[in-house]
Amino acid sequence: MPFDITTAAQALLANTAVVGIAAWIGKGWVERRLQMLKAAHAEQLEGVKGEQARALESVKSDLSNMGRSFQASVDKKMMVFKTHFEIEFQAYRDIWTLCDQSHDYAAQALALFDRKPIDDEAAEEERTASVRRYDDCRLALEAGRRHRPFVDKAIADNVIKLLRIAVEVTESYKDVYRISIIERAHQDFDRSYHIDEARGKLRDMRTLSDTIADQISARIARMYVADFGTE
């Protein structure tokens, strides 16, 4: 069959047209496919962004709740500490006053052991005063014991010990005065033993007083530097 250039050219043009159409169709399909993929990816990206935003808000909320919880815990500890500090601090003021007063009464008793009243009226007044000093020291001891749960144990023990000694000294003076002066039963009543005993007890009271003062100062200093974050 002879070669026909015209026929060949027409066939080539037809094939070229087919290829062009196919290429155009393919390009359109690829572009649509790309648009679909881009849309799917954009949707996935938005979904991820949404999840991240929700996760971030959740973390912020958790942190906020944790912050409020921590602040509430600190506020509670501060309130408890402040209340306890005020109670304990006032207790120390009270017991120091009790100790100071009782120490003075005991010292007065020692100074009065050798004194003699100028008349019966003065004797009765001093007898009443000796009973009052003893009663005040006894009441101070009871008050000191009531403070025991609210103060440091070592301080409370020394306070009770000092107040008990004050009671012993004032009681001894009260009894000696009653026997030797008011009842007039023993004109030559020897008070030297009671005086020496009172002197020894007063030395013990002075030592205890210094110890208690140091203990209270140290305790208050520790309270001022308390760690509120410690469980």
Backbone as CSV, one residue per row, in Angstrom:
resi,resn,N_x,N_y,N_z,CA_x,CA_y,CA_z,C_x,C_y,C_z
1,MET,0.863,-1.198,0.000,0.000,0.000,0.000,0.891,1.237,0.000
2,PRO,0.743,2.095,-0.990,1.617,3.250,-1.097,1.397,4.195,0.089
3,PHE,2.542,4.861,0.487,2.508,5.788,1.643,1.832,7.075,1.239
4,ASP,0.802,7.427,2.042,0.023,8.632,1.732,0.354,9.664,2.807
5,ILE,1.036,10.711,2.365,1.484,11.749,3.325,0.294,12.445,3.929
6,THR,-0.681,12.684,3.119,-1.868,13.406,3.630,-2.558,12.609,4.709
7,THR,-2.703,11.344,4.408,-3.368,10.473,5.415,-2.555,10.413,6.684
8,ALA,-1.246,10.309,6.532,-0.367,10.236,7.709,-0.454,11.515,8.522
9,ALA,-0.492,12.644,7.803,-0.579,13.925,8.500,-1.881,14.061,9.257
10,GLN,-2.939,13.613,8.625,-4.238,13.685,9.293,-4.265,12.800,10.542
11,ALA,-3.661,11.630,10.383,-3.621,10.715,11.550,-2.814,11.320,12.682
12,LEU,-1.682,11.984,12.279,-0.834,12.593,13.306,-1.570,13.727,14.013
13,LEU,-2.264,14.514,13.219,-3.020,15.616,13.815,-4.126,15.097,14.735
14,ALA,-4.760,14.004,14.304,-5.811,13.412,15.145,-5.238,12.919,16.448
15,ASN,-4.088,12.265,16.348,-3.453,11.745,17.574,-3.030,12.887,18.482
16,THR,-2.532,13.943,17.828,-2.105,15.106,18.623,-3.289,15.733,19.340
17,ALA,-4.407,15.804,18.618,-5.616,16.362,19.233,-6.075,15.508,20.395
18,VAL,-6.012,14.185,20.166,-6.423,13.274,21.254,-5.528,13.434,22.457
19,VAL,-4.210,13.508,22.169,-3.243,13.668,23.277,-3.472,14.989,23.994
20,GLY,-3.756,16.041,23.196,-4.003,17.343,23.809,-5.241,17.338,24.671
21,ILE,-6.271,16.725,24.112,-7.509,16.637,24.910,-7.281,15.837,26.178
22,ALA,-6.559,14.714,26.006,-6.269,13.875,27.172,-5.452,14.639,28.202
23,ALA,-4.472,15.409,27.671,-3.634,16.193,28.591,-4.469,17.246,29.312
24,TRP,-5.375,17.881,28.553,-6.220,18.911,29.168,-7.130,18.322,30.227
25,ILE,-7.693,17.163,29.864,-8.552,16.463,30.835,-7.762,16.050,32.057
26,GLY,-6.548,15.522,31.792,-5.701,15.098,32.925,-5.303,16.258,33.817
27,LYS,-4.963,17.392,33.169,-4.585,18.575,33.951,-5.748,19.041,34.814
28,GLY,-6.938,19.007,34.267,-8.109,19.417,35.033,-8.351,18.486,36.208
29,TRP,-8.159,17.200,35.925,-8.373,16.227,37.010,-7.363,16.432,38.128
30,VAL,-6.093,16.668,37.704,-5.035,16.886,38.706,-5.331,18.130,39.524
31,GLU,-5.768,19.188,38.834,-6.062,20.419,39.566,-7.225,20.238,40.544
32,ARG,-8.241,19.534,40.069,-9.362,19.275,40.981,-8.920,18.412,42.157
33,ARG,-8.086,17.435,41.849,-7.577,16.541,42.906,-6.760,17.328,43.932
34,LEU,-5.938,18.220,43.395,-5.131,19.050,44.288,-6.016,19.935,45.160
35,GLN,-7.041,20.511,44.569,-7.958,21.353,45.335,-8.651,20.555,46.423
36,MET,-9.035,19.318,46.062,-9.686,18.455,47.061,-8.727,18.135,48.201
37,LEU,-7.479,17.815,47.842,-6.475,17.507,48.878,-6.201,18.729,49.748
38,LYS,-6.095,19.894,49.073,-5.875,21.117,49.836,-7.026,21.378,50.800
39,ALA,-8.242,21.170,50.334,-9.411,21.385,51.189,-9.415,20.411,52.356
40,ALA,-9.078,19.140,52.056,-9.032,18.130,53.120,-7.960,18.475,54.141
41,HIS,-6.773,18.887,53.619,-5.694,19.260,54.525,-6.053,20.489,55.353
42,ALA,-6.698,21.469,54.712,-7.116,22.670,55.445,-8.110,22.315,56.544
43,GLU,-9.024,21.410,56.209,-10.004,20.974,57.211,-9.326,20.266,58.370
44,GLN,-8.345,19.380,58.027,-7.600,18.684,59.085,-6.813,19.670,59.936
45,LEU,-6.211,20.677,59.243,-5.428,21.678,59.976,-6.316,22.462,60.933
46,GLU,-7.490,22.857,60.460,-8.416,23.568,61.326,-8.840,22.710,62.510
47,GLY,-9.025,21.409,62.229,-9.396,20.498,63.308,-8.293,20.403,64.353
48,VAL,-7.029,20.318,63.872,-5.885,20.251,64.790,-5.779,21.544,65.597
49,LYS,-5.963,22.693,64.882,-5.912,23.979,65.583,-6.997,24.053,66.648
50,GLY,-8.177,23.559,66.309,-9.270,23.567,67.277,-8.955,22.715,68.496
51,GLU,-8.378,21.523,68.246,-8.010,20.637,69.356,-6.929,21.282,70.218
52,GLN,-5.940,21.911,69.547,-4.889,22.574,70.308,-5.444,23.731,71.132
53,ALA,-6.379,24.482,70.538,-6.981,25.603,71.263,-7.748,25.106,72.481
54,ARG,-8.496,24.001,72.274,-9.253,23.437,73.405,-8.300,22.901,74.470
55,ALA,-7.217,22.244,74.002,-6.238,21.726,74.958,-5.582,22.863,75.738
56,LEU,-5.264,23.956,75.013,-4.653,25.108,75.679,-5.596,25.723,76.705
57,GLU,-6.861,25.854,76.348,-7.845,26.397,77.290,-7.999,25.489,78.496
58,SER,-7.929,24.167,78.232,-8.035,23.211,79.335,-6.853,23.349,80.282
59,VAL,-5.639,23.507,79.688,-4.443,23.684,80.516,-4.536,24.982,81.316
60,LYS,-5.001,26.059,80.636,-5.165,27.332,81.338,-6.151,27.206,82.492
61,SER,-7.237,26.499,82.238,-8.246,26.305,83.278,-7.680,25.508,84.445
62,ASP,-6.920,24.434,84.112,-6.317,23.617,85.167,-5.330,24.442,85.988
63,LEU,-4.509,25.249,85.287,-3.546,26.082,85.994,-4.251,27.105,86.873
64,SER,-5.341,27.657,86.340,-6.098,28.632,87.127,-6.693,27.986,88.374
65,ASN,-7.237,26.771,88.184,-7.802,26.059,89.334,-6.725,25.706,90.343
66,MET,-5.557,25.283,89.809,-4.447,24.961,90.710,-4.000,26.194,91.475
67,GLY,-3.957,27.330,90.756,-3.566,28.570,91.416,-4.532,28.963,92.518
68,ARG,-5.833,28.842,92.212,-6.833,29.180,93.236,-6.752,28.220,94.412
69,SER,-6.536,26.931,94.096,-6.429,25.937,95.170,-5.211,26.205,96.043
70,PHE,-4.084,26.521,95.383,-2.863,26.810,96.143,-3.042,28.060,96.992
71,GLN,-3.643,29.108,96.408,-3.858,30.345,97.147,-4.797,30.114,98.328
72,ALA,-5.832,29.291,98.091,-6.758,28.984,99.189,-6.035,28.252,100.308
73,SER,-5.125,27.321,99.914,-4.352,26.588,100.916,-3.450,27.521,101.701
74,VAL,-2.789,28.449,100.974,-1.913,29.410,101.650,-2.724,30.314,102.575
75,ASP,-3.875,30.793,102.086,-4.720,31.662,102.903,-5.179,30.950,104.176
76,LYS,-5.521,29.658,104.012,-5.959,28.883,105.177,-4.831,28.735,106.186
77,LYS,-3.632,28.420,105.670,-2.489,28.269,106.570,-2.156,29.588,107.254
78,MET,-2.255,30.675,106.484,-1.985,31.978,107.068,-2.989,32.306,108.173
79,MET,-4.251,31.990,107.927,-5.285,32.264,108.929,-5.047,31.437,110.188
80,VAL,-4.741,30.136,109.979,-4.482,29.263,111.132,-3.256,29.744,111.891
81,PHE,-2.179,30.077,111.133,-0.958,30.538,111.783,-1.194,31.831,112.545
82,LYS,-1.904,32.772,111.898,-2.157,34.058,112.543,-2.945,33.868,113.829
83,THR,-3.967,33.015,113.771,-4.773,32.755,114.969,-3.930,32.120,116.058
84,HIS,-3.145,31.100,115.660,-2.306,30.418,116.651,-1.251,31.368,117.199
85,PHE,-0.650,32.169,116.319,0.383,33.106,116.764,-0.180,34.074,117.799
86,GLU,-1.359,34.621,117.512,-1.956,35.587,118.433,-2.278,34.944,119.771
87,ILE,-2.809,33.705,119.725,-3.141,33.014,120.977,-1.880,32.709,121.766
88,GLU,-0.874,32.168,121.077,0.352,31.787,121.781,1.103,33.018,122.284
89,PHE,1.158,34.059,121.442,1.857,35.278,121.854,1.195,35.892,123.086
90,GLN,-0.141,35.953,123.090,-0.849,36.499,124.244,-0.637,35.620,125.471
91,ALA,-0.579,34.301,125.248,-0.334,33.380,126.367,1.015,33.672,127.011
92,TYR,2.030,33.939,126.171,3.354,34.259,126.719,3.336,35.566,127.499
93,ARG,2.601,36.547,126.995,2.479,37.808,127.741,1.822,37.562,129.098
94,ASP,0.780,36.748,129.093,0.049,36.475,130.334,0.917,35.715,131.340
95,ILE,1.558,34.644,130.878,2.325,33.830,131.828,3.565,34.570,132.320
96,TRP,4.113,35.450,131.481,5.259,36.230,131.956,4.817,37.192,133.057
97,THR,3.639,37.790,132.903,3.109,38.652,133.947,2.879,37.873,135.237
98,LEU,2.340,36.668,135.094,2.119,35.818,136.268,3.430,35.478,136.958
99,CYS,4.430,35.117,136.175,5.727,34.763,136.750,6.371,35.966,137.429
100,ASP,6.319,37.120,136.772,6.945,38.328,137.316,6.285,38.733,138.633
101,GLN,4.965,38.703,138.653,4.243,39.083,139.870,4.509,38.092,141.004
102,SER,4.467,36.810,140.683,4.688,35.794,141.712,6.108,35.865,142.247
103,HIS,7.063,36.160,141.351,8.455,36.322,141.797,8.556,37.483,142.784
104,ASP,7.878,38.581,142.482,7.884,39.735,143.385,7.282,39.380,144.744
105,TYR,6.184,38.655,144.735,5.549,38.264,146.003,6.475,37.395,146.844
106,ALA,7.164,36.472,146.197,8.092,35.612,146.925,9.246,36.429,147.499
107,ALA,9.744,37.382,146.715,10.829,38.235,147.196,10.360,39.094,148.373
108,GLN,9.128,39.585,148.308,8.583,40.372,149.415,8.489,39.526,150.676
109,ALA,8.086,38.284,150.521,7.946,37.400,151.684,9.282,37.230,152.389
110,LEU,10.342,37.044,151.593,11.661,36.890,152.203,12.059,38.149,152.964
111,ALA,11.797,39.311,152.391,12.153,40.562,153.053,11.349,40.784,154.336
112,LEU,10.141,40.189,154.392,9.252,40.424,155.540,9.421,39.415,156.664
113,PHE,10.209,38.353,156.432,10.323,37.299,157.441,10.782,37.847,158.788
114,ASP,11.727,38.773,158.797,12.310,39.261,160.051,11.628,40.499,160.599
115,ARG,10.634,41.003,159.885,9.959,42.202,160.361,8.915,41.860,161.423
116,LYS,8.733,42.810,162.359,7.712,42.628,163.377,6.768,43.829,163.340
117,PRO,5.488,43.567,163.415,4.520,44.670,163.354,4.618,45.563,164.593
118,ILE,4.282,46.838,164.418,4.389,47.771,165.535,3.205,47.666,166.480
119,ASP,2.092,47.128,166.028,0.921,46.973,166.892,0.032,45.883,166.312
120,ASP,-1.056,45.591,167.037,-1.952,44.521,166.611,-2.632,44.833,165.274
121,GLU,-2.954,46.108,165.036,-3.603,46.464,163.784,-2.675,46.209,162.595
122,ALA,-1.422,46.599,162.758,-0.443,46.354,161.688,-0.227,44.857,161.489
123,ALA,-0.255,44.122,162.601,-0.086,42.669,162.519,-1.223,42.042,161.723
124,GLU,-2.452,42.506,161.976,-3.611,41.955,161.260,-3.555,42.308,159.774
125,GLU,-3.127,43.529,159.483,-3.006,43.942,158.076,-1.978,43.084,157.336
126,GLU,-0.854,42.819,158.004,0.172,42.003,157.351,-0.288,40.558,157.226
127,ARG,-1.040,40.077,158.196,-1.556,38.710,158.082,-2.471,38.608,156.863
128,THR,-3.345,39.599,156.699,-4.241,39.618,155.538,-3.441,39.701,154.240
129,ALA,-2.402,40.545,154.251,-1.563,40.693,153.053,-0.835,39.400,152.721
130,SER,-0.389,38.681,153.747,0.337,37.424,153.502,-0.588,36.374,152.885
131,VAL,-1.830,36.359,153.347,-2.811,35.429,152.775,-3.116,35.817,151.333
132,ARG,-3.257,37.123,151.086,-3.545,37.580,149.726,-2.403,37.219,148.770
133,ARG,-1.165,37.436,149.197,-0.033,37.098,148.332,0.003,35.609,148.021
134,TYR,-0.266,34.803,149.035,-0.301,33.356,148.823,-1.431,32.982,147.853
135,ASP,-2.613,33.558,148.062,-3.748,33.260,147.175,-3.456,33.681,145.740
136,ASP,-2.827,34.842,145.579,-2.501,35.309,144.229,-1.509,34.374,143.545
137,CYS,-0.538,33.908,144.292,0.439,32.973,143.717,-0.215,31.634,143.369
138,ARG,-1.129,31.193,144.221,-1.826,29.929,143.942,-2.703,30.068,142.695
139,LEU,-3.394,31.191,142.566,-4.219,31.430,141.379,-3.355,31.565,140.124
140,ALA,-2.174,32.166,140.284,-1.252,32.285,139.149,-0.802,30.911,138.675
141,LEU,-0.555,30.018,139.614,-0.166,28.648,139.252,-1.288,27.957,138.478
142,GLU,-2.512,28.120,138.932,-3.646,27.522,138.221,-3.789,28.114,136.823
143,ALA,-3.599,29.436,136.693,-3.683,30.082,135.375,-2.562,29.597,134.459
144,GLY,-1.366,29.437,135.019,-0.244,28.932,134.229,-0.513,27.539,133.693
145,ARG,-1.132,26.709,134.505,-1.476,25.362,134.046,-2.512,25.399,132.923
146,ARG,-3.434,26.340,132.989,-4.453,26.442,131.930,-3.844,26.866,130.597
147,HIS,-2.742,27.578,130.649,-2.074,28.001,129.409,-1.256,26.869,128.778
148,ARG,-1.092,25.790,129.497,-0.195,24.718,129.048,-0.457,24.229,127.619
149,PRO,-1.711,23.999,127.178,-1.909,23.465,125.816,-1.545,24.443,124.700
150,PHE,-1.371,25.722,125.029,-1.216,26.737,123.985,0.211,27.268,123.862
151,VAL,1.126,26.720,124.652,2.505,27.211,124.614,3.465,26.038,124.499
152,ASP,4.715,26.386,124.216,5.756,25.374,124.100,5.889,24.595,125.415
153,LYS,6.062,23.276,125.327,6.073,22.420,126.518,7.205,22.791,127.473
154,ALA,8.412,23.021,126.927,9.547,23.339,127.792,9.299,24.641,128.555
155,ILE,8.702,25.608,127.878,8.385,26.878,128.546,7.332,26.657,129.622
156,ALA,6.270,25.925,129.269,5.190,25.675,130.232,5.715,24.949,131.473
157,ASP,6.588,23.977,131.279,7.132,23.225,132.421,7.904,24.147,133.368
158,ASN,8.710,25.036,132.799,9.484,25.953,133.643,8.590,26.991,134.310
159,VAL,7.561,27.440,133.594,6.626,28.402,134.179,5.915,27.785,135.384
160,ILE,5.428,26.572,135.222,4.727,25.901,136.322,5.678,25.667,137.491
161,LYS,6.910,25.334,137.176,7.894,25.108,138.235,8.144,26.405,139.015
162,LEU,8.295,27.518,138.298,8.529,28.800,138.982,7.324,29.204,139.829
163,LEU,6.148,29.080,139.271,4.941,29.474,140.009,4.720,28.586,141.228
164,ARG,5.071,27.327,141.120,4.919,26.425,142.266,5.868,26.829,143.399
165,ILE,7.081,27.237,143.042,8.034,27.692,144.061,7.511,28.950,144.750
166,ALA,6.928,29.864,143.973,6.365,31.089,144.558,5.264,30.755,145.561
167,VAL,4.445,29.772,145.217,3.391,29.336,146.137,4.009,28.792,147.422
168,GLU,5.050,28.008,147.296,5.701,27.415,148.474,6.290,28.494,149.386
169,VAL,6.944,29.492,148.796,7.564,30.548,149.602,6.506,31.388,150.310
170,THR,5.485,31.826,149.570,4.447,32.663,150.189,3.625,31.885,151.202
171,GLU,3.446,30.594,150.960,2.727,29.775,151.936,3.547,29.632,153.210
172,SER,4.838,29.430,153.059,5.710,29.307,154.228,5.683,30.587,155.058
173,TYR,5.786,31.736,154.383,5.741,33.004,155.109,4.394,33.182,155.795
174,LYS,3.317,32.854,155.106,1.979,32.995,155.693,1.857,32.161,156.970
175,ASP,2.308,30.928,156.904,2.188,30.051,158.070,3.102,30.502,159.208
176,VAL,4.330,30.873,158.860,5.269,31.343,159.887,4.745,32.612,160.554
177,TYR,4.244,33.528,159.767,3.727,34.773,160.328,2.551,34.497,161.247
178,ARG,1.666,33.603,160.825,0.505,33.287,161.657,0.934,32.698,162.984
179,ILE,1.897,31.799,162.935,2.329,31.119,164.161,3.074,32.063,165.094
180,SER,4.004,32.813,164.539,4.910,33.600,165.390,4.343,34.945,165.817
181,ILE,3.399,35.503,165.087,2.919,36.841,165.398,1.460,36.838,165.854
182,ILE,0.580,36.299,165.026,-0.845,36.412,165.312,-1.233,35.553,166.501
183,GLU,-0.854,34.324,166.515,-1.289,33.438,167.597,-0.471,33.653,168.854
184,ARG,0.699,34.295,168.707,1.544,34.571,169.880,1.861,33.291,170.656
185,ALA,1.808,32.178,169.966,2.014,30.896,170.662,3.493,30.613,170.890
186,HIS,4.340,31.134,170.012,5.769,30.843,170.139,6.530,32.160,170.002
187,GLN,6.775,32.816,171.095,7.461,34.110,171.064,8.888,33.978,170.546
188,ASP,9.514,32.834,170.800,10.903,32.623,170.382,10.968,31.728,169.160
189,PHE,9.973,31.814,168.324,9.900,30.954,167.142,11.083,31.242,166.207
190,ASP,11.816,30.182,165.875,13.019,30.322,165.039,12.623,30.250,163.555
191,ARG,12.853,31.341,162.854,12.479,31.387,161.440,13.665,31.174,160.514
192,SER,14.833,30.963,161.064,16.049,30.897,160.248,15.980,29.807,159.188
193,TYR,15.416,28.646,159.531,15.306,27.564,158.547,14.437,28.000,157.366
194,HIS,13.311,28.620,157.684,12.391,29.051,156.641,13.004,30.159,155.782
195,ILE,13.789,31.033,156.431,14.444,32.112,155.684,15.485,31.544,154.724
196,ASP,16.317,30.617,155.215,17.336,30.001,154.348,16.684,29.234,153.196
197,GLU,15.615,28.543,153.511,14.908,27.791,152.468,14.340,28.744,151.412
198,ALA,13.764,29.852,151.871,13.184,30.827,150.939,14.273,31.450,150.061
199,ARG,15.437,31.718,150.639,16.542,32.288,149.861,16.968,31.319,148.733
200,GLY,17.071,30.056,149.078,17.444,29.066,148.067,16.397,28.978,146.950
201,LYS,15.143,29.025,147.346,14.072,28.946,146.342,14.035,30.194,145.465
202,LEU,14.340,31.356,146.058,14.376,32.574,145.265,15.512,32.536,144.240
203,ARG,16.643,31.933,144.611,17.725,31.770,143.637,17.261,30.893,142.474
204,ASP,16.543,29.835,142.808,16.004,28.968,141.748,15.012,29.738,140.858
205,MET,14.204,30.597,141.480,13.229,31.361,140.719,13.918,32.343,139.766
206,ARG,14.997,32.976,140.228,15.713,33.916,139.362,16.310,33.191,138.149
207,THR,16.863,32.007,138.403,17.420,31.216,137.295,16.324,30.815,136.318
208,LEU,15.200,30.355,136.853,14.072,29.975,135.999,13.531,31.165,135.228
209,SER,13.469,32.328,135.877,12.961,33.523,135.221,13.816,33.885,134.010
210,ASP,15.138,33.825,134.164,16.040,34.113,133.034,15.863,33.081,131.923
211,THR,15.733,31.829,132.307,15.568,30.759,131.315,14.263,30.929,130.541
212,ILE,13.190,31.221,131.271,11.881,31.398,130.619,11.907,32.572,129.654
213,ALA,12.534,33.679,130.063,12.618,34.853,129.184,13.345,34.499,127.885
214,ASP,14.456,33.775,128.000,15.209,33.367,126.800,14.389,32.414,125.936
215,GLN,13.692,31.487,126.582,12.884,30.515,125.841,11.750,31.199,125.071
216,ILE,11.090,32.141,125.716,9.989,32.845,125.055,10.509,33.650,123.865
217,SER,11.621,34.347,124.046,12.194,35.133,122.948,12.548,34.243,121.769
218,ALA,13.163,33.092,122.053,13.558,32.175,120.980,12.337,31.592,120.279
219,ARG,11.323,31.264,121.049,10.106,30.691,120.472,9.419,31.697,119.547
220,ILE,9.289,32.926,119.965,8.639,33.944,119.138,9.452,34.199,117.874
221,ALA,10.774,34.195,117.985,11.621,34.386,116.805,11.402,33.267,115.795
222,ARG,11.258,32.026,116.283,11.014,30.903,115.371,9.645,31.042,114.698
223,MET,8.680,31.541,115.423,7.344,31.701,114.857,7.321,32.752,113.746
224,TYR,8.145,33.777,113.871,8.183,34.829,112.858,8.746,34.333,111.534
225,VAL,9.563,33.295,111.573,10.177,32.793,110.329,9.568,31.466,109.915
226,ALA,8.317,31.214,110.324,7.654,29.950,109.979,7.511,29.815,108.471
227,ASP,7.623,28.556,107.964,7.489,28.263,106.530,6.047,27.867,106.268
228,PHE,5.281,28.746,105.607,3.874,28.485,105.361,3.669,27.409,104.297
229,GLY,4.675,27.162,103.459,4.509,26.186,102.383,4.726,24.756,102.824
230,THR,5.221,24.563,104.034,5.484,23.217,104.514,4.207,22.555,104.944
231,GLU,4.010,21.327,104.443,2.803,20.605,104.838,2.978,20.077,106.254
